[in-house]
Amino acid sequence: MPKANAPAGSLSLLERKRLELARAMATGPKLLLLDEIAGGLTEAECRSLVQTIRDIHAEGVTIIWIEHVLHALNAVVERLLVLDFGRVIGIGDPKEIMESREVREIYLGIEV
């Protein structure tokens, strides 16, 4: 573990995000809340983080994830809830929700 004693400020963005995940997992949670954890990562870093989140979920941890990096979110989630100013505009299967007219117009700026 070459970075075990490194100050958090010297870590890369992905390493800091992994450190935060490790801190949260050290408490033995049944539920993990993630807020914009994929933001700022490169595509390769994002794929790596998604795999880590999948592994955590496979261990039986329920995850609630707020995210705007949709491809990362959709690679993991089993159920998607989309809000628009606090109003639920979609809940259910991620593929169906992402194909919803309202979601596409509001979040993706695609006129349907």
N, C-alpha and C positions, 0 to 999 in steps of 0.2 A: 504494500500500500504506500506508494511513493508520496501521496498527498495527504496522508493521515494527519500530519501535524502542520499542514500549511494553513496560513490564515485564510479565512473565507474570502477576503478581498482579493486574494491572489488567484482565485479559481476562475475558470472560464464561466460564461453564463450557464451553459449546460451543467457544469459541475456544481454551480451554486444551486441550481434547481434540483439536482439530485440530492444535494445536502439537505435542502428543505424537506424533500420527500423522506429522506432517512430520519430526520428529526421527528417528523410526524409519525412515521412507522414505528419508531422506538417506543411510542406510548401504547402500542398494541391495539390500534383502533379497529372498530367494526365498521366504521363509517369514515371516509376520507373526503374532505372538501377541497377541491382544486379550483383555483381562480386564475385563469389566463396563464397557465403554466407553460404553454407552448409558444407564447409570444416572444419574438425576437430571435428564435432559433433558426438555424439553417435547415434545409430539407433533410439532410442526413441526421442532424441532431434531433430533429423532430421525430423521425422514424425510430431512433434509439429510445427517446423518451416514451413514445407510444408503446414500445415493447415493454419497457419498465412498468408502465401503468397497467398493461395487460397482465403482467406477472403478478402485480399486487392484487388485482381483481381476482385472478385465478387462485390466490391464497384465501379467498373468501371475504375480502374487504369490499364493502359497498362503496361506490364512488359517485359523488355528485360533482360534476365538472362544468364550470362556467368557462366558455372559450369562444374566441372569435376566429381561431385558426380551424376552420370547419373540416378540412381534410383530416386533421389529427383527431378531432373529436369523433368524426364519423367512422374512423378506423377502429374505434374502441367501443362506442356506446351500443347498448341494446335497446335503449329507449331514449327519445329526444323530446325535450320540452322547450318550446321557443316562446319567448315573451317579447312584446312590443310595448314599451312604457308600462310594464307591469300587467299587461293584458295577455292572457294565454292565446296564442294564435296557432299553435300546433302542439300536439302531444301524441306520441306513439312511435311507430316504426321509423327509424331515421331516414330511410330511403323515401318513404311516403311523405314524411314531413318536408324533406328537402325539395320534393317535387310539387308541393303545395303552391298554388298561385300566390297566396298572400305572403308566404315566407319568401318566395322568389322575388316578389316585388319589393318587399320591405328590406330584406337583408342582402339580397344580391343585386338589387337595382335593375332587375330584368322585368320589362313590361310583358305581361302575359295576356 
